[in-house]
Amino acid sequence: MKFSVTVTLKKDVLDPQGTVVQNTLVDMGMNNLKSIRQGKHFEIEVNENNQANAVKKVDEMCKKLLVNSIIEDYKINKI
């Protein structure tokens, strides 16, 4: 089974990389840009037939390595 995991900074966490990207785009003439935040995207394939077990495994991967739960949120989607 394949999953997509999107990791984003929590709303209250400052995003300096997003700010740099936003400022650069504005400098390039894209003045209608309201805001931009940077995140991470993972595509994960697990060797599991049971969807509930597969989601648990992907969630465990997120909690153990892929996500810093203090400053990041994540969302798991089946592909």
N, CA, C, O and CB atoms as a CASP TS submission, in Angstrom:
PFRMAT TS
TARGET T0000
AUTHOR 0000-0000-0000
METHOD Language model
MODEL 1
PARENT N/A
ATOM      1  N   MET     1       0.837  -1.182   0.000  1.00  0.00           N
ATOM      2  CA  MET     1       0.000   0.000   0.000  1.00  0.00           C
ATOM      3  C   MET     1       0.877   1.239   0.000  1.00  0.00           C
ATOM      4  O   MET     1       1.945   1.275   0.612  1.00  0.00           O
ATOM      5  CB  MET     1      -0.950   0.001   1.209  1.00  0.00           C
ATOM      6  N   LYS     2       0.398   2.249  -0.701  1.00  0.00           N
ATOM      7  CA  LYS     2       1.149   3.503  -0.799  1.00  0.00           C
ATOM      8  C   LYS     2       0.430   4.600  -0.016  1.00  0.00           C
ATOM      9  O   LYS     2      -0.798   4.688   0.017  1.00  0.00           O
ATOM     10  CB  LYS     2       1.329   3.923  -2.283  1.00  0.00           C
ATOM     11  N   PHE     3       1.262   5.430   0.610  1.00  0.00           N
ATOM     12  CA  PHE     3       0.744   6.548   1.387  1.00  0.00           C
ATOM     13  C   PHE     3       1.539   7.801   1.072  1.00  0.00           C
ATOM     14  O   PHE     3       2.710   7.754   0.695  1.00  0.00           O
ATOM     15  CB  PHE     3       0.792   6.240   2.894  1.00  0.00           C
ATOM     16  N   SER     4       0.857   8.917   1.242  1.00  0.00           N
ATOM     17  CA  SER     4       1.476  10.224   1.125  1.00  0.00           C
ATOM     18  C   SER     4       1.439  10.856   2.512  1.00  0.00           C
ATOM     19  O   SER     4       0.391  10.886   3.158  1.00  0.00           O
ATOM     20  CB  SER     4       0.749  11.124   0.051  1.00  0.00           C
ATOM     21  N   VAL     5       2.588  11.361   2.968  1.00  0.00           N
ATOM     22  CA  VAL     5       2.646  12.034   4.259  1.00  0.00           C
ATOM     23  C   VAL     5       3.096  13.471   4.012  1.00  0.00           C
ATOM     24  O   VAL     5       4.153  13.714   3.428  1.00  0.00           O
ATOM     25  CB  VAL     5       3.613  11.291   5.254  1.00  0.00           C
ATOM     26  N   THR     6       2.285  14.408   4.462  1.00  0.00           N
ATOM     27  CA  THR     6       2.609  15.822   4.356  1.00  0.00           C
ATOM     28  C   THR     6       2.918  16.346   5.750  1.00  0.00           C
ATOM     29  O   THR     6       2.101  16.232   6.663  1.00  0.00           O
ATOM     30  CB  THR     6       1.446  16.624   3.697  1.00  0.00           C
ATOM     31  N   VAL     7       4.104  16.920   5.903  1.00  0.00           N
ATOM     32  CA  VAL     7       4.544  17.458   7.184  1.00  0.00           C
ATOM     33  C   VAL     7       4.629  18.972   7.059  1.00  0.00           C
ATOM     34  O   VAL     7       5.268  19.496   6.148  1.00  0.00           O
ATOM     35  CB  VAL     7       5.916  16.850   7.617  1.00  0.00           C
ATOM     36  N   THR     8       3.982  19.663   7.980  1.00  0.00           N
ATOM     37  CA  THR     8       4.003  21.121   7.978  1.00  0.00           C
ATOM     38  C   THR     8       4.332  21.629   9.376  1.00  0.00           C
ATOM     39  O   THR     8       4.079  20.960  10.378  1.00  0.00           O
ATOM     40  CB  THR     8       2.650  21.691   7.494  1.00  0.00           C
ATOM     41  N   LEU     9       4.897  22.818   9.418  1.00  0.00           N
ATOM     42  CA  LEU     9       5.136  23.445  10.702  1.00  0.00           C
ATOM     43  C   LEU     9       3.800  23.816  11.336  1.00  0.00           C
ATOM     44  O   LEU     9       2.860  24.189  10.634  1.00  0.00           O
ATOM     45  CB  LEU     9       6.041  24.690  10.549  1.00  0.00           C
ATOM     46  N   LYS    10       3.715  23.715  12.648  1.00  0.00           N
ATOM     47  CA  LYS    10       2.509  24.148  13.337  1.00  0.00           C
ATOM     48  C   LYS    10       2.314  25.638  13.081  1.00  0.00           C
ATOM     49  O   LYS    10       3.278  26.372  12.865  1.00  0.00           O
ATOM     50  CB  LYS    10       2.593  23.848  14.864  1.00  0.00           C
ATOM     51  N   LYS    11       1.073  26.069  13.106  1.00  0.00           N
ATOM     52  CA  LYS    11       0.728  27.451  12.731  1.00  0.00           C
ATOM     53  C   LYS    11       1.470  28.500  13.556  1.00  0.00           C
ATOM     54  O   LYS    11       1.806  29.562  13.032  1.00  0.00           O
ATOM     55  CB  LYS    11      -0.764  27.664  12.881  1.00  0.00           C
ATOM     56  N   ASP    12       1.729  28.232  14.812  1.00  0.00           N
ATOM     57  CA  ASP    12       2.384  29.212  15.686  1.00  0.00           C
ATOM     58  C   ASP    12       3.903  29.220  15.577  1.00  0.00           C
ATOM     59  O   ASP    12       4.564  30.038  16.217  1.00  0.00           O
ATOM     60  CB  ASP    12       2.002  28.950  17.108  1.00  0.00           C
ATOM     61  N   VAL    13       4.469  28.315  14.768  1.00  0.00           N
ATOM     62  CA  VAL    13       5.927  28.198  14.648  1.00  0.00           C
ATOM     63  C   VAL    13       6.408  29.076  13.493  1.00  0.00           C
ATOM     64  O   VAL    13       5.874  29.012  12.386  1.00  0.00           O
ATOM     65  CB  VAL    13       6.356  26.710  14.426  1.00  0.00           C
ATOM     66  N   LEU    14       7.414  29.887  13.765  1.00  0.00           N
ATOM     67  CA  LEU    14       8.014  30.742  12.756  1.00  0.00           C
ATOM     68  C   LEU    14       8.622  29.888  11.649  1.00  0.00           C
ATOM     69  O   LEU    14       9.261  28.874  11.927  1.00  0.00           O
ATOM     70  CB  LEU    14       9.081  31.660  13.383  1.00  0.00           C
ATOM     71  N   ASP    15       8.425  30.292  10.398  1.00  0.00           N
ATOM     72  CA  ASP    15       8.931  29.552   9.239  1.00  0.00           C
ATOM     73  C   ASP    15       9.921  30.433   8.468  1.00  0.00           C
ATOM     74  O   ASP    15       9.536  31.078   7.493  1.00  0.00           O
ATOM     75  CB  ASP    15       7.755  29.098   8.310  1.00  0.00           C
ATOM     76  N   PRO    16      11.198  30.467   8.894  1.00  0.00           N
ATOM     77  CA  PRO    16      12.162  31.344   8.216  1.00  0.00           C
ATOM     78  C   PRO    16      12.397  30.966   6.757  1.00  0.00           C
ATOM     79  O   PRO    16      12.605  31.847   5.923  1.00  0.00           O
ATOM     80  CB  PRO    16      13.477  31.319   8.952  1.00  0.00           C
ATOM     81  N   GLN    17      12.369  29.676   6.432  1.00  0.00           N
ATOM     82  CA  GLN    17      12.566  29.276   5.031  1.00  0.00           C
ATOM     83  C   GLN    17      11.394  29.745   4.179  1.00  0.00           C
ATOM     84  O   GLN    17      11.589  30.213   3.057  1.00  0.00           O
ATOM     85  CB  GLN    17      12.732  27.742   4.916  1.00  0.00           C
ATOM     86  N   GLY    18      10.190  29.621   4.700  1.00  0.00           N
ATOM     87  CA  GLY    18       9.018  30.097   3.979  1.00  0.00           C
ATOM     88  C   GLY    18       9.066  31.599   3.766  1.00  0.00           C
ATOM     89  O   GLY    18       8.665  32.101   2.716  1.00  0.00           O
ATOM     90  N   THR    19       9.561  32.313   4.771  1.00  0.00           N
ATOM     91  CA  THR    19       9.684  33.766   4.666  1.00  0.00           C
ATOM     92  C   THR    19      10.672  34.156   3.578  1.00  0.00           C
ATOM     93  O   THR    19      10.412  35.088   2.817  1.00  0.00           O
ATOM     94  CB  THR    19      10.118  34.364   6.005  1.00  0.00           C
ATOM     95  N   VAL    20      11.794  33.465   3.490  1.00  0.00           N
ATOM     96  CA  VAL    20      12.790  33.743   2.451  1.00  0.00           C
ATOM     97  C   VAL    20      12.196  33.479   1.069  1.00  0.00           C
ATOM     98  O   VAL    20      12.382  34.277   0.151  1.00  0.00           O
ATOM     99  CB  VAL    20      14.062  32.882   2.665  1.00  0.00           C
ATOM    100  N   VAL    21      11.485  32.367   0.918  1.00  0.00           N
ATOM    101  CA  VAL    21      10.860  32.044  -0.365  1.00  0.00           C
ATOM    102  C   VAL    21       9.829  33.107  -0.718  1.00  0.00           C
ATOM    103  O   VAL    21       9.777  33.567  -1.859  1.00  0.00           O
ATOM    104  CB  VAL    21      10.200  30.644  -0.320  1.00  0.00           C
ATOM    105  N   GLN    22       9.013  33.496   0.250  1.00  0.00           N
ATOM    106  CA  GLN    22       7.993  34.516   0.010  1.00  0.00           C
ATOM    107  C   GLN    22       8.630  35.834  -0.415  1.00  0.00           C
ATOM    108  O   GLN    22       8.194  36.444  -1.391  1.00  0.00           O
ATOM    109  CB  GLN    22       7.137  34.725   1.265  1.00  0.00           C
ATOM    110  N   ASN    23       9.650  36.278   0.299  1.00  0.00           N
ATOM    111  CA  ASN    23      10.319  37.537  -0.045  1.00  0.00           C
ATOM    112  C   ASN    23      10.943  37.480  -1.433  1.00  0.00           C
ATOM    113  O   ASN    23      10.893  38.457  -2.181  1.00  0.00           O
ATOM    114  CB  ASN    23      11.393  37.867   0.990  1.00  0.00           C
ATOM    115  N   THR    24      11.526  36.347  -1.776  1.00  0.00           N
ATOM    116  CA  THR    24      12.135  36.188  -3.098  1.00  0.00           C
ATOM    117  C   THR    24      11.078  36.257  -4.196  1.00  0.00           C
ATOM    118  O   THR    24      11.284  36.910  -5.219  1.00  0.00           O
ATOM    119  CB  THR    24      12.897  34.856  -3.182  1.00  0.00           C
ATOM    120  N   LEU    25       9.951  35.587  -3.986  1.00  0.00           N
ATOM    121  CA  LEU    25       8.882  35.634  -4.986  1.00  0.00           C
ATOM    122  C   LEU    25       8.328  37.042  -5.151  1.00  0.00           C
ATOM    123  O   LEU    25       8.044  37.470  -6.269  1.00  0.00           O
ATOM    124  CB  LEU    25       7.757  34.680  -4.604  1.00  0.00           C
ATOM    125  N   VAL    26       8.173  37.765  -4.042  1.00  0.00           N
ATOM    126  CA  VAL    26       7.703  39.152  -4.119  1.00  0.00           C
ATOM    127  C   VAL    26       8.718  39.997  -4.881  1.00  0.00           C
ATOM    128  O   VAL    26       8.340  40.825  -5.709  1.00  0.00           O
ATOM    129  CB  VAL    26       7.465  39.736  -2.699  1.00  0.00           C
ATOM    130  N   ASP    27      10.009  39.790  -4.602  1.00  0.00           N
ATOM    131  CA  ASP    27      11.062  40.511  -5.324  1.00  0.00           C
ATOM    132  C   ASP    27      11.047  40.195  -6.820  1.00  0.00           C
ATOM    133  O   ASP    27      11.495  41.003  -7.634  1.00  0.00           O
ATOM    134  CB  ASP    27      12.429  40.168  -4.737  1.00  0.00           C
ATOM    135  N   MET    28      10.536  39.026  -7.177  1.00  0.00           N
ATOM    136  CA  MET    28      10.448  38.628  -8.580  1.00  0.00           C
ATOM    137  C   MET    28       9.183  39.176  -9.248  1.00  0.00           C
ATOM    138  O   MET    28       8.911  38.889 -10.414  1.00  0.00           O
ATOM    139  CB  MET    28      10.479  37.105  -8.695  1.00  0.00           C
ATOM    140  N   GLY    29       8.423  39.960  -8.501  1.00  0.00           N
ATOM    141  CA  GLY    29       7.258  40.597  -9.094  1.00  0.00           C
ATOM    142  C   GLY    29       5.931  39.935  -8.789  1.00  0.00           C
ATOM    143  O   GLY    29       4.905  40.349  -9.329  1.00  0.00           O
ATOM    144  N   MET    30       5.919  38.939  -7.955  1.00  0.00           N
ATOM    145  CA  MET    30       4.668  38.247  -7.613  1.00  0.00           C
ATOM    146  C   MET    30       4.056  38.907  -6.378  1.00  0.00           C
ATOM    147  O   MET    30       4.043  38.334  -5.288  1.00  0.00           O
ATOM    148  CB  MET    30       4.917  36.719  -7.358  1.00  0.00           C
ATOM    149  N   ASN    31       3.558  40.109  -6.573  1.00  0.00           N
ATOM    150  CA  ASN    31       3.105  40.958  -5.481  1.00  0.00           C
ATOM    151  C   ASN    31       1.791  40.514  -4.850  1.00  0.00           C
ATOM    152  O   ASN    31       1.469  40.955  -3.747  1.00  0.00           O
ATOM    153  CB  ASN    31       2.963  42.348  -5.969  1.00  0.00           C
ATOM    154  N   ASN    32       1.028  39.658  -5.514  1.00  0.00           N
ATOM    155  CA  ASN    32      -0.245  39.219  -4.964  1.00  0.00           C
ATOM    156  C   ASN    32      -0.110  38.022  -4.018  1.00  0.00           C
ATOM    157  O   ASN    32      -1.119  37.476  -3.570  1.00  0.00           O
ATOM    158  CB  ASN    32      -1.183  38.871  -6.087  1.00  0.00           C
ATOM    159  N   LEU    33       1.105  37.614  -3.713  1.00  0.00           N
ATOM    160  CA  LEU    33       1.350  36.495  -2.808  1.00  0.00           C
ATOM    161  C   LEU    33       1.044  36.924  -1.380  1.00  0.00           C
ATOM    162  O   LEU    33       1.646  37.867  -0.868  1.00  0.00           O
ATOM    163  CB  LEU    33       2.812  35.993  -2.928  1.00  0.00           C
ATOM    164  N   LYS    34       0.119  36.239  -0.745  1.00  0.00           N
ATOM    165  CA  LYS    34      -0.276  36.596   0.618  1.00  0.00           C
ATOM    166  C   LYS    34       0.647  35.946   1.646  1.00  0.00           C
ATOM    167  O   LYS    34       1.133  36.618   2.555  1.00  0.00           O
ATOM    168  CB  LYS    34      -1.730  36.181   0.880  1.00  0.00           C
ATOM    169  N   SER    35       0.892  34.636   1.506  1.00  0.00           N
ATOM    170  CA  SER    35       1.793  33.941   2.430  1.00  0.00           C
ATOM    171  C   SER    35       2.216  32.611   1.829  1.00  0.00           C
ATOM    172  O   SER    35       1.567  32.079   0.927  1.00  0.00           O
ATOM    173  CB  SER    35       1.117  33.723   3.808  1.00  0.00           C
ATOM    174  N   ILE    36       3.315  32.090   2.348  1.00  0.00           N
ATOM    175  CA  ILE    36       3.802  30.783   1.920  1.00  0.00           C
ATOM    176  C   ILE    36       4.537  30.154   3.094  1.00  0.00           C
ATOM    177  O   ILE    36       5.277  30.821   3.817  1.00  0.00           O
ATOM    178  CB  ILE    36       4.732  30.898   0.661  1.00  0.00           C
ATOM    179  N   ARG    37       4.318  28.851   3.269  1.00  0.00           N
ATOM    180  CA  ARG    37       5.007  28.105   4.313  1.00  0.00           C
ATOM    181  C   ARG    37       5.613  26.866   3.669  1.00  0.00           C
ATOM    182  O   ARG    37       5.032  26.277   2.757  1.00  0.00           O
ATOM    183  CB  ARG    37       4.036  27.723   5.490  1.00  0.00           C
ATOM    184  N   GLN    38       6.764  26.487   4.145  1.00  0.00           N
ATOM    185  CA  GLN    38       7.471  25.345   3.589  1.00  0.00           C
ATOM    186  C   GLN    38       7.203  24.115   4.437  1.00  0.00           C
ATOM    187  O   GLN    38       7.024  24.216   5.650  1.00  0.00           O
ATOM    188  CB  GLN    38       8.981  25.623   3.499  1.00  0.00           C
ATOM    189  N   GLY    39       7.175  22.959   3.799  1.00  0.00           N
ATOM    190  CA  GLY    39       6.960  21.701   4.505  1.00  0.00           C
ATOM    191  C   GLY    39       7.740  20.580   3.851  1.00  0.00           C
ATOM    192  O   GLY    39       8.636  20.811   3.039  1.00  0.00           O
ATOM    193  N   LYS    40       7.383  19.361   4.221  1.00  0.00           N
ATOM    194  CA  LYS    40       8.026  18.170   3.658  1.00  0.00           C
ATOM    195  C   LYS    40       6.941  17.238   3.125  1.00  0.00           C
ATOM    196  O   LYS    40       5.811  17.235   3.613  1.00  0.00           O
ATOM    197  CB  LYS    40       8.913  17.442   4.727  1.00  0.00           C
ATOM    198  N   HIS    41       7.299  16.458   2.128  1.00  0.00           N
ATOM    199  CA  HIS    41       6.374  15.488   1.544  1.00  0.00           C
ATOM    200  C   HIS    41       7.093  14.161   1.394  1.00  0.00           C
ATOM    201  O   HIS    41       8.203  14.101   0.867  1.00  0.00           O
ATOM    202  CB  HIS    41       5.827  15.981   0.172  1.00  0.00           C
ATOM    203  N   PHE    42       6.449  13.094   1.862  1.00  0.00           N
ATOM    204  CA  PHE    42       7.008  11.747   1.731  1.00  0.00           C
ATOM    205  C   PHE    42       5.993  10.861   1.031  1.00  0.00           C
ATOM    206  O   PHE    42       4.794  10.952   1.297  1.00  0.00           O
ATOM    207  CB  PHE    42       7.392  11.155   3.120  1.00  0.00           C
ATOM    208  N   GLU    43       6.468  10.010   0.142  1.00  0.00           N
ATOM    209  CA  GLU    43       5.646   8.935  -0.422  1.00  0.00           C
ATOM    210  C   GLU    43       6.211   7.641   0.127  1.00  0.00           C
ATOM    211  O   GLU    43       7.387   7.331  -0.066  1.00  0.00           O
ATOM    212  CB  GLU    43       5.642   8.948  -2.013  1.00  0.00           C
ATOM    213  N   ILE    44       5.367   6.890   0.811  1.00  0.00           N
ATOM    214  CA  ILE    44       5.812   5.686   1.522  1.00  0.00           C
ATOM    215  C   ILE    44       4.993   4.500   1.036  1.00  0.00           C
ATOM    216  O   ILE    44       3.765   4.561   0.973  1.00  0.00           O
ATOM    217  CB  ILE    44       5.675   5.858   3.070  1.00  0.00           C
ATOM    218  N   GLU    45       5.682   3.429   0.696  1.00  0.00           N
ATOM    219  CA  GLU    45       5.014   2.193   0.314  1.00  0.00           C
ATOM    220  C   GLU    45       5.373   1.132   1.343  1.00  0.00           C
ATOM    221  O   GLU    45       6.551   0.893   1.608  1.00  0.00           O
ATOM    222  CB  GLU    45       5.418   1.744  -1.131  1.00  0.00           C
ATOM    223  N   VAL    46       4.372   0.503   1.915  1.00  0.00           N
ATOM    224  CA  VAL    46       4.609  -0.547   2.907  1.00  0.00           C
ATOM    225  C   VAL    46       4.074  -1.870   2.382  1.00  0.00           C
ATOM    226  O   VAL    46       3.107  -1.917   1.621  1.00  0.00           O
ATOM    227  CB  VAL    46       3.947  -0.191   4.266  1.00  0.00           C
ATOM    228  N   ASN    47       4.720  -2.925   2.803  1.00  0.00           N
ATOM    229  CA  ASN    47       4.333  -4.269   2.396  1.00  0.00           C
ATOM    230  C   ASN    47       3.323  -4.796   3.411  1.00  0.00           C
ATOM    231  O   ASN    47       3.664  -5.565   4.310  1.00  0.00           O
ATOM    232  CB  ASN    47       5.578  -5.215   2.289  1.00  0.00           C
ATOM    233  N   GLU    48       2.083  -4.370   3.248  1.00  0.00           N
ATOM    234  CA  GLU    48       1.019  -4.723   4.196  1.00  0.00           C
ATOM    235  C   GLU    48      -0.305  -4.736   3.451  1.00  0.00           C
ATOM    236  O   GLU    48      -0.587  -3.820   2.678  1.00  0.00           O
ATOM    237  CB  GLU    48       0.971  -3.724   5.401  1.00  0.00           C
ATOM    238  N   ASN    49      -1.121  -5.757   3.671  1.00  0.00           N
ATOM    239  CA  ASN    49      -2.412  -5.869   2.995  1.00  0.00           C
ATOM    240  C   ASN    49      -3.557  -5.247   3.789  1.00  0.00           C
ATOM    241  O   ASN    49      -4.560  -4.830   3.211  1.00  0.00           O
ATOM    242  CB  ASN    49      -2.720  -7.318   2.725  1.00  0.00           C
ATOM    243  N   ASN    50      -3.409  -5.184   5.105  1.00  0.00           N
ATOM    244  CA  ASN    50      -4.442  -4.628   5.964  1.00  0.00           C
ATOM    245  C   ASN    50      -4.222  -3.117   6.092  1.00  0.00           C
ATOM    246  O   ASN    50      -3.173  -2.674   6.559  1.00  0.00           O
ATOM    247  CB  ASN    50      -4.432  -5.316   7.363  1.00  0.00           C
ATOM    248  N   GLN    51      -5.223  -2.330   5.673  1.00  0.00           N
ATOM    249  CA  GLN    51      -5.047  -0.885   5.647  1.00  0.00           C
ATOM    250  C   GLN    51      -4.841  -0.306   7.044  1.00  0.00           C
ATOM    251  O   GLN    51      -4.016   0.592   7.219  1.00  0.00           O
ATOM    252  CB  GLN    51      -6.244  -0.232   4.990  1.00  0.00           C
ATOM    253  N   ALA    52      -5.562  -0.793   8.025  1.00  0.00           N
ATOM    254  CA  ALA    52      -5.411  -0.270   9.390  1.00  0.00           C
ATOM    255  C   ALA    52      -4.002  -0.516   9.909  1.00  0.00           C
ATOM    256  O   ALA    52      -3.410   0.362  10.537  1.00  0.00           O
ATOM    257  CB  ALA    52      -6.441  -0.914  10.336  1.00  0.00           C
ATOM    258  N   ASN    53      -3.462  -1.697   9.655  1.00  0.00           N
ATOM    259  CA  ASN    53      -2.090  -2.008  10.080  1.00  0.00           C
ATOM    260  C   ASN    53      -1.079  -1.153   9.320  1.00  0.00           C
ATOM    261  O   ASN    53      -0.084  -0.704   9.888  1.00  0.00           O
ATOM    262  CB  ASN    53      -1.783  -3.504   9.867  1.00  0.00           C
ATOM    263  N   ALA    54      -1.340  -0.935   8.038  1.00  0.00           N
ATOM    264  CA  ALA    54      -0.432  -0.124   7.226  1.00  0.00           C
ATOM    265  C   ALA    54      -0.398   1.314   7.739  1.00  0.00           C
ATOM    266  O   ALA    54       0.674   1.908   7.857  1.00  0.00           O
ATOM    267  CB  ALA    54      -0.858  -0.153   5.742  1.00  0.00           C
ATOM    268  N   VAL    55      -1.559   1.866   8.040  1.00  0.00           N
ATOM    269  CA  VAL    55      -1.619   3.232   8.560  1.00  0.00           C
ATOM    270  C   VAL    55      -0.884   3.319   9.894  1.00  0.00           C
ATOM    271  O   VAL    55      -0.178   4.295  10.149  1.00  0.00           O
ATOM    272  CB  VAL    55      -3.086   3.692   8.721  1.00  0.00           C
ATOM    273  N   LYS    56      -1.043   2.313  10.744  1.00  0.00           N
ATOM    274  CA  LYS    56      -0.337   2.292  12.033  1.00  0.00           C
ATOM    275  C   LYS    56       1.171   2.297  11.832  1.00  0.00           C
ATOM    276  O   LYS    56       1.893   2.992  12.547  1.00  0.00           O
ATOM    277  CB  LYS    56      -0.750   1.062  12.852  1.00  0.00           C
ATOM    278  N   LYS    57       1.651   1.519  10.855  1.00  0.00           N
ATOM    279  CA  LYS    57       3.091   1.469  10.585  1.00  0.00           C
ATOM    280  C   LYS    57       3.608   2.819  10.084  1.00  0.00           C
ATOM    281  O   LYS    57       4.666   3.279  10.515  1.00  0.00           O
ATOM    282  CB  LYS    57       3.402   0.371   9.554  1.00  0.00           C
ATOM    283  N   VAL    58       2.871   3.448   9.185  1.00  0.00           N
ATOM    284  CA  VAL    58       3.281   4.746   8.656  1.00  0.00           C
ATOM    285  C   VAL    58       3.236   5.791   9.774  1.00  0.00           C
ATOM    286  O   VAL    58       4.128   6.633   9.877  1.00  0.00           O
ATOM    287  CB  VAL    58       2.370   5.172   7.467  1.00  0.00           C
ATOM    288  N   ASP    59       2.206   5.734  10.601  1.00  0.00           N
ATOM    289  CA  ASP    59       2.105   6.658  11.730  1.00  0.00           C
ATOM    290  C   ASP    59       3.294   6.480  12.681  1.00  0.00           C
ATOM    291  O   ASP    59       3.840   7.458  13.192  1.00  0.00           O
ATOM    292  CB  ASP    59       0.775   6.441  12.488  1.00  0.00           C
ATOM    293  N   GLU    60       3.680   5.251  12.907  1.00  0.00           N
ATOM    294  CA  GLU    60       4.845   4.976  13.766  1.00  0.00           C
ATOM    295  C   GLU    60       6.123   5.550  13.152  1.00  0.00           C
ATOM    296  O   GLU    60       6.961   6.100  13.867  1.00  0.00           O
ATOM    297  CB  GLU    60       5.005   3.453  13.992  1.00  0.00           C
ATOM    298  N   MET    61       6.277   5.426  11.829  1.00  0.00           N
ATOM    299  CA  MET    61       7.431   6.002  11.139  1.00  0.00           C
ATOM    300  C   MET    61       7.471   7.516  11.346  1.00  0.00           C
ATOM    301  O   MET    61       8.525   8.100  11.600  1.00  0.00           O
ATOM    302  CB  MET    61       7.388   5.667   9.631  1.00  0.00           C
ATOM    303  N   CYS    62       6.297   8.130  11.231  1.00  0.00           N
ATOM    304  CA  CYS    62       6.218   9.584  11.408  1.00  0.00           C
ATOM    305  C   CYS    62       6.639   9.975  12.814  1.00  0.00           C
ATOM    306  O   CYS    62       7.445  10.887  12.996  1.00  0.00           O
ATOM    307  CB  CYS    62       4.795  10.089  11.122  1.00  0.00           C
ATOM    308  N   LYS    63       6.101   9.295  13.794  1.00  0.00           N
ATOM    309  CA  LYS    63       6.370   9.639  15.190  1.00  0.00           C
ATOM    310  C   LYS    63       7.816   9.377  15.587  1.00  0.00           C
ATOM    311  O   LYS    63       8.380  10.115  16.395  1.00  0.00           O
ATOM    312  CB  LYS    63       5.447   8.863  16.101  1.00  0.00           C
ATOM    313  N   LYS    64       8.426   8.329  15.025  1.00  0.00           N
ATOM    314  CA  LYS    64       9.787   7.960  15.425  1.00  0.00           C
ATOM    315  C   LYS    64      10.875   8.723  14.683  1.00  0.00           C
ATOM    316  O   LYS    64      11.961   8.918  15.230  1.00  0.00           O
ATOM    317  CB  LYS    64       9.990   6.497  15.214  1.00  0.00           C
ATOM    318  N   LEU    65      10.612   9.164  13.437  1.00  0.00           N
ATOM    319  CA  LEU    65      11.694   9.755  12.660  1.00  0.00           C
ATOM    320  C   LEU    65      11.292  10.939  11.783  1.00  0.00           C
ATOM    321  O   LEU    65      12.003  11.943  11.744  1.00  0.00           O
ATOM    322  CB  LEU    65      12.293   8.715  11.807  1.00  0.00           C
ATOM    323  N   LEU    66      10.187  10.841  11.094  1.00  0.00           N
ATOM    324  CA  LEU    66       9.885  11.796  10.035  1.00  0.00           C
ATOM    325  C   LEU    66       9.366  13.141  10.525  1.00  0.00           C
ATOM    326  O   LEU    66       9.477  14.139   9.812  1.00  0.00           O
ATOM    327  CB  LEU    66       8.891  11.206   9.117  1.00  0.00           C
ATOM    328  N   VAL    67       8.805  13.186  11.723  1.00  0.00           N
ATOM    329  CA  VAL    67       8.146  14.390  12.214  1.00  0.00           C
ATOM    330  C   VAL    67       8.704  14.789  13.579  1.00  0.00           C
ATOM    331  O   VAL    67       8.890  13.946  14.457  1.00  0.00           O
ATOM    332  CB  VAL    67       6.625  14.174  12.299  1.00  0.00           C
ATOM    333  N   ASN    68       8.964  16.063  13.741  1.00  0.00           N
ATOM    334  CA  ASN    68       9.307  16.616  15.050  1.00  0.00           C
ATOM    335  C   ASN    68       7.988  17.099  15.652  1.00  0.00           C
ATOM    336  O   ASN    68       7.530  18.198  15.340  1.00  0.00           O
ATOM    337  CB  ASN    68      10.390  17.795  14.947  1.00  0.00           C
ATOM    338  N   SER    69       7.382  16.291  16.504  1.00  0.00           N
ATOM    339  CA  SER    69       6.027  16.567  16.992  1.00  0.00           C
ATOM    340  C   SER    69       5.924  17.839  17.824  1.00  0.00           C
ATOM    341  O   SER    69       4.820  18.326  18.066  1.00  0.00           O
ATOM    342  CB  SER    69       5.541  15.409  17.806  1.00  0.00           C
ATOM    343  N   ILE    70       7.039  18.378  18.261  1.00  0.00           N
ATOM    344  CA  ILE    70       7.003  19.613  19.036  1.00  0.00           C
ATOM    345  C   ILE    70       6.642  20.793  18.143  1.00  0.00           C
ATOM    346  O   ILE    70       5.900  21.683  18.556  1.00  0.00           O
ATOM    347  CB  ILE    70       8.353  19.858  19.723  1.00  0.00           C
ATOM    348  N   ILE    71       7.168  20.801  16.917  1.00  0.00           N
ATOM    349  CA  ILE    71       6.946  21.948  16.036  1.00  0.00           C
ATOM    350  C   ILE    71       6.230  21.608  14.725  1.00  0.00           C
ATOM    351  O   ILE    71       5.911  22.512  13.953  1.00  0.00           O
ATOM    352  CB  ILE    71       8.258  22.586  15.721  1.00  0.00           C
ATOM    353  N   GLU    72       5.972  20.330  14.461  1.00  0.00           N
ATOM    354  CA  GLU    72       5.380  19.947  13.183  1.00  0.00           C
ATOM    355  C   GLU    72       4.097  19.138  13.367  1.00  0.00           C
ATOM    356  O   GLU    72       3.930  18.415  14.349  1.00  0.00           O
ATOM    357  CB  GLU    72       6.381  19.147  12.365  1.00  0.00           C
ATOM    358  N   ASP    73       3.205  19.281  12.403  1.00  0.00           N
ATOM    359  CA  ASP    73       2.007  18.459  12.269  1.00  0.00           C
ATOM    360  C   ASP    73       2.172  17.609  11.019  1.00  0.00           C
ATOM    361  O   ASP    73       2.995  17.921  10.158  1.00  0.00           O
ATOM    362  CB  ASP    73       0.707  19.336  12.196  1.00  0.00           C
ATOM    363  N   TYR    74       1.394  16.535  10.916  1.00  0.00           N
ATOM    364  CA  TYR    74       1.465  15.712   9.709  1.00  0.00           C
ATOM    365  C   TYR    74       0.105  15.128   9.387  1.00  0.00           C
ATOM    366  O   TYR    74      -0.773  15.001  10.240  1.00  0.00           O
ATOM    367  CB  TYR    74       2.497  14.592   9.873  1.00  0.00           C
ATOM    368  N   LYS    75      -0.031  14.776   8.112  1.00  0.00           N
ATOM    369  CA  LYS    75      -1.276  14.188   7.623  1.00  0.00           C
ATOM    370  C   LYS    75      -0.907  13.000   6.731  1.00  0.00           C
ATOM    371  O   LYS    75      -0.044  13.111   5.860  1.00  0.00           O
ATOM    372  CB  LYS    75      -2.149  15.249   6.838  1.00  0.00           C
ATOM    373  N   ILE    76      -1.562  11.876   6.956  1.00  0.00           N
ATOM    374  CA  ILE    76      -1.318  10.656   6.183  1.00  0.00           C
ATOM    375  C   ILE    76      -2.505  10.449   5.256  1.00  0.00           C
ATOM    376  O   ILE    76      -3.656  10.485   5.692  1.00  0.00           O
ATOM    377  CB  ILE    76      -1.102   9.409   7.119  1.00  0.00           C
ATOM    378  N   ASN    77      -2.224  10.232   3.976  1.00  0.00           N
ATOM    379  CA  ASN    77      -3.259   9.948   2.981  1.00  0.00           C
ATOM    380  C   ASN    77      -2.888   8.696   2.204  1.00  0.00           C
ATOM    381  O   ASN    77      -1.730   8.516   1.828  1.00  0.00           O
ATOM    382  CB  ASN    77      -3.450  11.146   2.019  1.00  0.00           C
ATOM    383  N   LYS    78      -3.858   7.837   1.965  1.00  0.00           N
ATOM    384  CA  LYS    78      -3.616   6.666   1.121  1.00  0.00           C
ATOM    385  C   LYS    78      -3.609   7.123  -0.333  1.00  0.00           C
ATOM    386  O   LYS    78      -4.457   7.906  -0.761  1.00  0.00           O
ATOM    387  CB  LYS    78      -4.700   5.553   1.357  1.00  0.00           C
ATOM    388  N   ILE    79      -2.640   6.620  -1.075  1.00  0.00           N
ATOM    389  CA  ILE    79      -2.543   6.950  -2.512  1.00  0.00           C
ATOM    390  C   ILE    79      -3.237   5.870  -3.324  1.00  0.00           C
ATOM    391  O   ILE    79      -3.274   5.948  -4.552  1.00  0.00           O
ATOM    392  CB  ILE    79      -1.053   7.093  -2.961  1.00  0.00           C
TER
END
